[in-house]
Amino acid sequence: MFQFFKKKTNLEKLEVKYKKCLEEAFLLAQVNRTKSDEKYKEAEAIAQQIVQLKTS
């Protein structure tokens, strides 16, 4: 009910950031493949952080 008062955890923030990076990588793939690859690498680094948070 009062979800907007609840602060996001670091895990939730990283998941949103990961999803956004993947979307940007997909859009960039249509225009510039090298920039798309850079965004994908950034997303993979965020995924590693997510895994670390989930295991700890």
C-alpha positions as CSV (number, residue, x, y, z in Angstrom):
1,M,0.0,0.0,0.0
2,F,2.7,2.4,1.0
3,Q,5.3,1.1,-1.4
4,F,6.6,4.5,-2.3
5,F,7.9,5.1,1.2
6,K,10.0,1.9,1.1
7,K,13.6,2.5,0.1
8,K,15.1,0.2,-2.5
9,T,17.8,-2.2,-1.4
10,N,21.2,-2.2,-3.1
11,L,20.1,-5.4,-4.8
12,E,17.0,-3.9,-6.3
13,K,19.0,-0.8,-7.4
14,L,21.5,-3.0,-9.2
15,E,18.8,-5.1,-10.9
16,V,17.2,-1.9,-12.3
17,K,20.6,-0.7,-13.4
18,Y,21.3,-4.1,-15.1
19,K,18.1,-4.1,-16.9
20,K,18.6,-0.5,-18.1
21,C,22.1,-1.4,-19.4
22,L,20.8,-4.4,-21.3
23,E,18.1,-2.3,-22.9
24,E,20.6,0.4,-23.9
25,A,22.9,-2.3,-25.3
26,F,20.1,-3.7,-27.4
27,L,19.2,-0.3,-28.8
28,L,22.9,0.5,-29.5
29,A,23.3,-2.8,-31.3
30,Q,21.1,-1.5,-34.1
31,V,23.4,1.6,-34.6
32,N,26.9,1.0,-33.2
33,R,28.1,-2.4,-32.4
34,T,31.2,-1.4,-30.4
35,K,29.2,0.8,-28.0
36,S,26.7,-1.9,-27.7
37,D,29.5,-4.3,-26.6
38,E,30.8,-1.8,-24.1
39,K,27.3,-1.5,-22.5
40,Y,27.0,-5.3,-22.5
41,K,30.3,-5.5,-20.6
42,E,29.0,-2.9,-18.1
43,A,25.8,-5.0,-17.7
44,E,27.9,-8.1,-17.0
45,A,29.9,-6.3,-14.4
46,I,26.7,-5.3,-12.7
47,A,25.5,-8.9,-12.9
48,Q,28.6,-10.1,-11.1
49,Q,27.8,-7.6,-8.3
50,I,24.3,-8.9,-8.1
51,V,25.6,-12.5,-7.8
52,Q,28.0,-11.4,-5.0
53,L,25.2,-9.7,-3.1
54,K,22.9,-12.8,-3.4
55,T,25.6,-15.2,-2.2
56,S,26.6,-13.1,0.8
